[in-house]
Amino acid sequence: WNTSAGAGLVAIDNFYGSIINCFLKSTSTTTGYIDTGAITQKITNCLFLMPASYNGSCLISSSSIVANNVFITGNTVGASCVVITVGNKGKVHGNNIEFGSSANVDSIAISSVSNSTISSNFINGGGIGIVVTNGVCVISNNIITSTRANGITLNSTVNDCVVSDNMMINNGQATTNTYYNIQLVGSNNYCIISGNSIRNSAAKKTNTGIFEGTFCDSNII
């Protein structure tokens, strides 16, 4: 798909199937992403190439496997790059997400998804690398570097989540001493945070490596 302004939204609703080996190039600043609706689907081996001023999500999905894709976008200020909402057993694995240096949106945003796995992704730049809101998840073996805000955020009610063996490098670059490589905020309970590598050699530093909020309880860090 090669899209232009006002065209190019690929919407596939209520369909069990796969999108494989596609190339989506958008010259529009607001359209050109794939929206797979509310049914389990698989999106693999695709290249998403967005303009520098792109102002929307690259992919919106539900209960999907999103694996081995490349997302290249510029200094976007719109919605998160990969969005998975309201489903079960979502998997985001082996993707490469590259932002421009001043982009300030989240790379992977998971909301209200039970039993999701986010693993082996490479994230360079953007706002928050991975943010999960309301759900149960495993976040492991990701490389997250040079984000403007947090590396990983567990937001609202995220219980029984495992965050392990991730590599966090030079995150929190928007403002020094403000952000965290891993942040638990809201009521995050019974989570395990282990084996993560955190390094910051940039001039701007994160506030702390791992932050646990006041309302969190019974986590193992």
N, C-alpha and C positions, 0 to 999 in steps of 0.2 A: 504494500500500500504506500503510495506517495501522495500525501495529503496537502491541501492548501487551505487558506483562510476560509472558515465557514463550512468546511467539509472534512470528511475523513474519519468521523467517529465510527469505530467498528463495535457494534453492539450485538452480542449473541446471548439471548435470554432463554432460560428454561431448556437447556440443551446439555446432554451428557456427551462430551467429546473432547477433542484435542486441537490445539493450535500449535503446529510444529514447523520449524525452519522458515519463519517469516521475517521479512524486513520491513519495518515501518519507519518511514522518513516523513517528518512533518515540517512544513514551512509556516504553518499556522501557529499563532501564539496561544491559542485556547483549545484547539481540537487536535485530534490525531492519535488518541489513545485507544486501547482496547478495554471495553467494558463487558465482562462476561456474565453479568446478572447474578442470579441466586442459586445456580445449580453447579454441582461438582464438575470441574473441568481441569484440563492440563495444558499449561502454556510452557513450552520448552524450546530451547535452541533458537530464540528469536533475537533480533537486533532492533532496538528502539533508538532512533536518532532524532533528537529534538533540537529546535533552534535555541540560540542563546537566551532569548527573551520568553521562552515557553512558560505558560502560566496555568498549567493543569497537571493532572496525574498522568503518568505513563501507562499505568495499568490499574484497573479497579476490578476486583474479583471477589468471589465468595466460595469457600470450601474447596480451594483449588490447590493443585501442585504447580508451583511457579519455579522452574528449575533451569539452570544453565543458560540464562538469558543475559544480554548485555544492554544496559540502559545508559545512554550518554545524553546528558542534558546540560544546558548552560547555567547562567546565573538566575535560575528560576525563583520566583517569589510566590508561586501558586500552591497547589495542593501537594501532598506527599507523593513520592515517585511510585512506589508499589503499595497499594491499599487492599487489604483483605478484611472483609467485615461479615459478621454474623454468620457463623457456620461451624463446622466440625472437622477436625483433622486437616487443617490447612498446612501446606508445606511450602516453605520458601528456601530453596537450596541452590548453592553453586552459582548465584547471580553476581554480575559485576555492575556496580552502580557508580557512575562518575558524574560529579557536579562541577560547575564553574566555581571559581574561588570565592565568590560572594553570594552563592546560593544559600538560602536560609529556610529550606523546607526539609522535612524528614524523608529519609531514604525508604524505610520499610515501616508501615504503620498497620498494626494488627488490632482489631477491635472486636470484642465479644465473640471470640473464636475459641472453642474448646479443643484442647489437645493439639495445639499447633506446634510445628517444629520450624525453627529458623536456624539454618546451619550452613557453614562453609561459604558464606557470601563475602565478597570484597566490596567495601564501601569507602569511597574517597570523597570527602567534603559533604556539603549539605548541612542541614540543621542538626537534628538528632539522628543518629545512625539507625537505631531500632527502637520503636516505642510500642509497647503493648498495653492496651486498656481493657480491663475486664476479661479474664480468661485464664486458661491453664496452658503453659507453654514450656518448651525447651529451647534455649538459645545457646548454641554451642559452636565452637570452631570457626567463628567469624573473624575477619580482620576489618577493623573499623579505624579509619585514620583521618585526621585533619577536619573533623566536623566543627561547625561553628558553635554548637551547643553540646549537650550530653552525648556520650557514646551510646549508652543503652538506658532507657527509662522504663520502669515498670510503674504504670500509672493507674490510679483509682484502685479497683479491687482485682488484684492479680495474685492468686493463691497457688501454692504447690508448684511453683515455677522453678526450673533449674537453669541457672546461668553459669556456664562452665567452659573453660578452655578457650576463651576468646582472647584475641590480641588487640589491645587498645593503644593507639599511637597518636600523640599530639592532638588530642581532641580539645574541645572548648576554646576554639580560636577566636571567637567573636570578642570576648572580653576576658581578661586575665582574672584568675581567682574567683570565678563565678559559677562555672559548670562542673559536672562530675563525669567520670568515665562510666560509672554504673550508679544509677540513682533509683532507689526504692521510695516512692512517694504515694501517699494515700494509705489504704489498708492492705498492705501486701504481707501475707502471713504464710508461714510454713514453706518458705522458699529456700533453696540451696544456692549459694554463690561460692563457687570454688574454682581453683586452677586457672584463673584469668591472669594474663600478663598485661601490666599497665606501665607505659613508658611515656615520658614527656620531655623531649629535648628542645622544644620550641620556646621562643621568648615568652609567649603567653601560656600560663599554666592553668590546669584545672584546680578547683578549690580543694577537693580530695579525690582519691581514687574511687572509693565506694562510699556512698551516702545512704543511710537508712533513716527514714522519716520517723517522727514522733509516734504515729499511729500504727506503725508496723510491729508485728509480734511473732515470736517463735520462728525466726529465720536463722539459718545456719550460714555464717559468713566466715 
